[in-house]
């Protein structure tokens, strides 16, 4: 058995994500990945059992980093508005830090290739759901089914992210997201959620 090298595994992961975002899953071959990572194809199998195993481990790694980043600054005693603004900023920082990983995550979020195995709720999802339910119970925000709440609370944010990453807009000028534009949108979202 070969000795595992964290730097080599990190390079394989990064190159695979880049390749998948650019060429799709069908464009990923272990031969091409090995060339891109400057290693032998057999080295990849030291870390991953197959292409499917590689994609699943990549997805899980990106998801775990997102959840870790999203909880930065989270405190149970925050007001709902402070909580949601912290979430928007954390998510924006995570996406800005690695937009390619975000594209990869979005590409595979609902893919049948991903084995979504979550026997227990993650700390992230548990914290999010409890905080929102608590805000509804305290009448800080209107009571909504969770799916509608999430659509209102984050829908506008993710549309802005899409415009920003695609460099597209509604007026033929490339849109660039700034904290000021994000806050302007956030204020409208908060008003729509408050009682």
C-alpha positions as CSV (number, residue, x, y, z in Angstrom):
1,X,0.0,0.0,0.0
2,X,1.3,3.4,-0.9
3,X,1.9,6.2,1.6
4,X,-0.8,8.9,1.3
5,X,0.4,12.5,0.8
6,X,-2.1,15.2,1.8
7,X,-0.5,17.7,-0.7
8,X,-0.9,15.2,-3.5
9,X,-4.4,14.4,-2.6
10,X,-5.2,18.1,-2.5
11,X,-3.8,18.6,-6.0
12,X,-5.9,15.6,-7.3
13,X,-9.0,17.0,-5.7
14,X,-8.5,20.5,-7.1
15,X,-7.6,19.4,-10.6
16,X,-10.6,17.0,-10.6
17,X,-13.0,19.7,-9.6
18,X,-11.6,22.1,-12.2
19,X,-11.8,19.4,-14.9
20,X,-15.4,18.4,-14.0
21,X,-16.6,22.0,-14.0
22,X,-15.0,22.6,-17.4
23,X,-15.8,19.3,-19.1
24,X,-18.5,17.6,-17.0
25,X,-18.4,14.2,-15.4
26,X,-18.0,12.5,-18.8
27,X,-15.0,14.6,-19.5
28,X,-13.2,13.3,-16.4
29,X,-10.9,10.3,-17.0
30,X,-8.3,9.1,-14.6
31,X,-5.6,9.4,-17.4
32,X,-6.4,13.1,-18.0
33,X,-6.6,13.8,-14.3
34,X,-3.3,12.2,-13.7
35,X,-1.7,14.3,-16.4
36,X,-3.3,17.5,-15.0
37,X,-2.1,16.6,-11.5
38,X,1.4,15.5,-12.8
39,X,1.1,12.1,-11.2
40,X,0.7,8.5,-12.5
41,X,-2.9,7.2,-12.9
42,X,-2.3,4.5,-10.3
43,X,-1.5,7.2,-7.7
44,X,-5.1,8.4,-7.9
45,X,-6.3,4.9,-6.8
46,X,-4.3,5.3,-3.6
47,X,-6.9,7.9,-2.6
48,X,-10.0,7.1,-4.5
49,X,-11.6,3.7,-5.5
50,X,-13.2,4.9,-8.8
51,X,-14.4,8.0,-10.6
52,X,-17.7,7.7,-8.8
53,X,-15.9,7.5,-5.4
54,X,-13.8,10.5,-6.4
55,X,-16.8,12.6,-7.2
56,X,-18.6,11.6,-4.0
57,X,-15.6,12.4,-1.9
58,X,-15.1,15.7,-3.7
59,X,-18.8,16.6,-3.2
60,X,-18.6,15.7,0.5
61,X,-15.4,17.8,1.0
62,X,-16.9,20.9,-0.7
63,X,-20.2,20.5,1.3
64,X,-18.3,20.1,4.6
65,X,-16.2,23.2,3.9
66,X,-19.3,25.2,3.0
67,X,-21.1,24.1,6.2
68,X,-18.0,24.9,8.3
69,X,-17.7,28.4,6.7
70,X,-21.4,29.1,7.0
71,X,-21.2,28.6,10.8
72,X,-18.4,31.2,11.4
73,X,-19.6,33.8,13.9
74,X,-22.9,31.8,14.6
75,X,-24.2,32.3,18.2
76,X,-27.4,31.0,19.6
77,X,-28.3,34.4,21.1
78,X,-28.1,36.3,17.8
79,X,-31.1,38.2,16.6
80,X,-32.7,36.7,13.5
81,X,-31.5,39.6,11.3
82,X,-27.9,39.3,12.6
83,X,-28.1,35.6,12.0
84,X,-29.3,35.8,8.4
85,X,-26.9,38.6,7.5
86,X,-24.0,36.6,8.9
87,X,-25.2,33.7,6.8
88,X,-25.3,35.8,3.6
89,X,-21.8,37.1,4.3
90,X,-20.4,33.7,5.1
91,X,-21.9,32.1,2.0
92,X,-20.6,35.0,-0.2
93,X,-17.1,34.6,1.3
94,X,-17.1,30.9,0.7
95,X,-18.2,31.3,-2.9
96,X,-15.8,34.1,-3.6
97,X,-12.9,32.1,-2.1
98,X,-13.5,29.1,-4.4
99,X,-16.0,29.8,-7.2
100,X,-15.0,26.7,-9.0
101,X,-15.9,24.5,-6.0
102,X,-19.2,26.3,-5.8
103,X,-19.9,25.5,-9.5
104,X,-18.9,21.9,-8.9
105,X,-21.3,21.7,-5.8
106,X,-24.2,23.2,-7.8
107,X,-23.5,20.8,-10.7
108,X,-23.8,17.7,-8.5
109,X,-26.2,18.8,-5.8
110,X,-29.1,16.8,-7.3
111,X,-27.1,14.3,-9.3
112,X,-27.9,10.6,-8.9
113,X,-24.1,10.0,-8.9
114,X,-23.9,11.5,-5.4
115,X,-24.7,9.2,-2.5
116,X,-26.4,11.6,0.0
117,X,-26.0,9.6,3.1
118,X,-27.1,11.5,6.1
119,X,-28.4,9.3,8.9
120,X,-28.2,12.1,11.4
121,X,-28.8,15.8,10.8
122,X,-25.5,17.7,10.4
123,X,-24.6,20.4,13.0
124,X,-25.1,23.0,10.2
125,X,-28.6,21.9,9.3
126,X,-29.6,21.4,12.9
127,X,-28.4,24.9,13.8
128,X,-30.1,26.5,10.8
129,X,-33.5,24.8,11.4
130,X,-33.5,25.4,15.2
131,X,-32.6,29.1,14.8
132,X,-35.3,29.7,12.2
133,X,-37.9,27.8,14.2
134,X,-36.9,29.8,17.3
135,X,-37.3,33.1,15.4
136,X,-40.8,32.0,14.2
137,X,-41.8,30.9,17.7
138,X,-40.6,34.3,19.1
139,X,-42.5,36.1,16.4
140,X,-39.4,37.8,15.1
141,X,-40.5,36.6,11.6
142,X,-43.7,35.4,10.0
143,X,-44.4,31.7,10.3
144,X,-43.9,29.9,7.0
145,X,-43.3,26.4,5.9
146,X,-39.5,25.8,6.0
147,X,-39.3,25.4,2.2
148,X,-41.0,28.8,1.6
149,X,-38.9,30.4,4.3
150,X,-35.6,29.1,2.6
151,X,-36.8,30.3,-0.8
152,X,-37.5,33.8,0.5
153,X,-34.5,34.0,2.8
154,X,-31.9,32.8,0.3
155,X,-33.5,32.9,-3.2
156,X,-32.5,36.5,-3.9
157,X,-29.0,35.9,-2.6
158,X,-28.4,33.0,-5.0
159,X,-29.8,34.9,-8.0
160,X,-27.3,37.7,-7.2
161,X,-24.5,35.1,-7.0
162,X,-25.6,33.6,-10.4
163,X,-25.5,37.1,-12.0
164,X,-22.1,37.8,-10.5
165,X,-20.5,34.5,-11.4
166,X,-22.0,34.5,-14.9
167,X,-21.0,38.2,-15.3
168,X,-24.5,38.6,-16.7
169,X,-27.3,41.1,-16.0
170,X,-30.6,42.4,-17.1
171,X,-29.2,45.6,-18.7
172,X,-26.4,44.3,-20.9
173,X,-23.7,45.4,-18.4
174,X,-21.8,42.8,-16.5
175,X,-23.1,42.6,-12.9
176,X,-20.6,42.6,-10.0
177,X,-21.8,41.8,-6.6
178,X,-20.6,44.0,-3.8
179,X,-21.4,44.0,-0.1
180,X,-23.4,47.2,-0.6
181,X,-25.6,45.6,-3.3
182,X,-25.9,42.5,-1.2
183,X,-27.0,44.5,1.8
184,X,-29.6,46.5,-0.3
185,X,-31.1,43.1,-1.3
186,X,-30.9,41.7,2.2
187,X,-32.9,44.6,3.6
188,X,-35.7,43.9,1.2
189,X,-35.7,40.2,2.1
190,X,-35.7,41.0,5.9
191,X,-38.7,43.4,5.4
192,X,-40.6,40.6,3.7
193,X,-39.9,38.1,6.5
194,X,-40.7,40.4,9.5
195,X,-44.2,40.5,11.0
